[in-house]
């Protein structure tokens, strides 16, 4: 399964950078005036750039048209924001499912794919101990680690959650949330990537 954003980075990562007060990498977004920006707040107000430059832009446009026509969804520029707008989004999704066994022998296909991935893993690294991973393999490793050690949550995220509780008239829940931060140990110390398991 390949599940990716057609932008160069997912919008959620931009919002996370804004919450943490961190800049984003160059080449990911434009501000409202159409200028390149590394400020996540300006990126949220502006636009994310597509992956793969003009080729990615074409892919994103094709998917948008498919979804709007087949699912009767809104085009991208008309989709409501689930952060600011109160009316439904009418956001469409496009899923393409292919069964290879309809045209090729399943066992043979699995052997060929396994051999291909083995050759991919066998490619030379960059000399810094990193390994070649196929898309999604690094995330699967992260999931395994998180299931074992837990999910680290930044204190800034907890503070933002507590502030939202206060805005919604839930002061007791806000106080309880902040108490968790004050009493909890630093969870990130127990969640580490295995050595030599970086993704390229």
C-alpha positions in Angstrom: 0.0 0.0 0.0 1.3 3.5 -0.9 -0.4 6.3 1.0 1.3 9.6 0.5 0.5 13.3 0.2 1.0 14.9 -3.2 2.6 17.9 -1.5 6.3 17.8 -0.6 5.4 17.4 3.1 2.2 16.6 4.9 0.3 19.6 6.3 0.3 18.0 9.8 4.1 18.2 9.9 3.9 21.9 9.2 1.4 22.4 12.0 3.6 20.4 14.3 6.5 22.7 13.5 4.4 25.7 14.2 3.4 24.2 17.6 7.0 23.5 18.5 8.2 26.9 17.2 10.5 25.3 14.7 11.3 26.5 11.2 10.5 24.2 8.3 13.0 23.2 5.5 13.4 25.4 2.5 11.5 24.4 -0.7 8.4 23.1 1.1 5.9 26.0 1.1 5.0 29.5 0.0 3.6 32.4 2.1 0.3 34.1 1.2 2.2 36.5 -1.2 3.7 33.5 -3.1 7.2 33.9 -1.7 9.2 30.9 -0.4 9.1 30.6 3.4 10.6 28.6 6.3 8.0 30.0 8.7 5.4 27.3 9.4 2.7 29.9 10.3 3.2 31.6 6.9 3.2 28.2 5.2 -0.2 27.4 6.8 -1.6 30.7 5.6 0.0 30.2 2.2 0.4 27.0 0.3 2.4 23.8 0.3 4.5 23.0 -2.7 3.9 19.7 -4.6 6.5 16.9 -4.6 8.5 16.5 -7.7 8.1 20.1 -8.9 6.0 20.4 -12.1 5.5 16.6 -12.4 4.2 16.4 -8.9 1.9 19.4 -9.6 0.5 17.5 -12.6 -0.1 14.4 -10.4 -1.8 16.4 -7.7 -4.0 18.2 -10.2 -5.0 14.8 -11.8 -5.9 13.3 -8.4 -7.9 16.4 -7.5 -9.9 16.2 -10.7 -10.5 12.5 -10.3 -11.8 12.9 -6.7 -14.0 15.9 -7.6 -15.6 14.1 -10.6 -15.9 10.5 -9.2 -16.7 11.3 -5.6 -18.5 14.6 -6.3 -16.2 16.3 -3.8 -15.1 19.9 -3.7 -12.0 21.0 -5.6 -9.0 21.7 -3.4 -9.4 25.5 -3.4 -13.0 25.1 -2.2 -12.6 22.5 0.6 -13.4 23.9 4.0 -10.7 24.0 6.7 -11.4 21.6 9.6 -9.4 24.0 11.7 -11.4 27.2 11.0 -14.7 26.5 9.1 -17.8 25.2 10.8 -19.5 23.7 7.7 -18.8 20.2 6.4 -15.7 19.8 4.2 -17.1 17.6 1.4 -13.6 16.2 1.2 -13.2 13.3 -1.3 -10.8 10.3 -1.4 -9.5 8.2 -4.2 -8.5 4.6 -3.7 -7.0 2.5 -6.5 -6.9 -1.3 -5.7 -5.1 -3.7 -8.0 -5.1 -7.5 -7.5 -1.9 -8.8 -9.3 -3.1 -12.4 -8.9 -5.7 -11.6 -11.5 -3.0 -11.6 -14.2 0.0 -13.3 -12.7 0.7 -16.3 -10.4 0.6 -15.0 -6.8 3.5 -17.1 -5.5 5.7 -16.2 -8.5 4.8 -12.5 -8.0 5.7 -12.7 -4.3 9.1 -14.3 -5.0 9.9 -11.6 -7.6 9.0 -8.8 -5.2 10.9 -10.4 -2.4 14.0 -10.6 -4.6 13.6 -7.0 -5.7 13.4 -5.8 -2.1 16.5 -7.9 -1.2 18.4 -6.3 -4.0 17.2 -2.9 -2.8 18.5 -3.6 0.7 21.8 -4.8 -0.7 22.6 -1.4 -2.3 25.6 0.3 -0.9 25.0 2.8 1.9 26.3 6.4 2.0 29.2 5.5 4.2 27.5 6.8 7.4 25.8 3.6 8.3 22.4 4.4 6.8 20.4 1.7 5.1 18.2 1.7 2.0 14.6 1.3 2.9 11.5 1.1 0.7 8.7 3.6 1.4 6.9 2.7 4.6 9.6 0.4 6.0 10.9 3.1 8.3 7.4 3.9 9.5 6.8 0.2 10.3 10.0 0.2 12.3 8.9 3.3 14.2 5.5 1.6 15.0 7.3 -1.5 16.4 9.4 0.8 18.7 6.4 2.9 19.7 4.4 -0.2 20.6 7.3 -1.4 22.8 8.3 1.8 24.5 5.3 4.1 24.1 4.7 7.3 22.1 6.7 10.4 23.1 4.5 13.5 23.3 6.2 16.9 23.2 5.5 19.2 26.2 4.4 21.9 23.8 1.7 19.6 22.4 0.4 18.9 26.0 0.4 22.7 26.7 -1.6 23.3 23.5 -4.1 20.6 24.5 -4.5 22.1 28.0 -5.1 25.5 26.4 -7.7 24.0 24.1 -9.4 22.5 27.2 -9.5 26.0 28.8 -10.9 27.5 25.6 -13.7 24.9 25.6 -14.6 25.7 29.2 -12.9 22.7 30.8 -10.5 24.2 33.4 -10.4 21.0 35.5 -9.3 18.9 32.5 -6.8 21.5 31.6 -5.3 21.4 35.1 -5.2 17.6 35.0 -3.5 17.7 31.6 -0.8 20.1 32.9 -0.3 18.0 36.0 0.6 15.0 33.7 3.4 17.1 32.3 4.7 18.2 35.7 4.6 14.7 37.1 5.7 12.5 34.2 9.3 11.6 33.5 10.9 12.5 30.1 9.4 9.8 27.9 11.7 10.5 25.0 14.7 9.0 26.9 13.1 5.5 26.5 12.3 5.8 22.8 15.3 5.6 20.6 15.9 4.5 17.0 18.0 1.3 16.7 21.6 2.1 15.7 22.2 2.0 12.0 18.5 2.1 11.1 18.2 5.5 9.5 16.1 5.8 6.4 17.4 7.1 3.1 
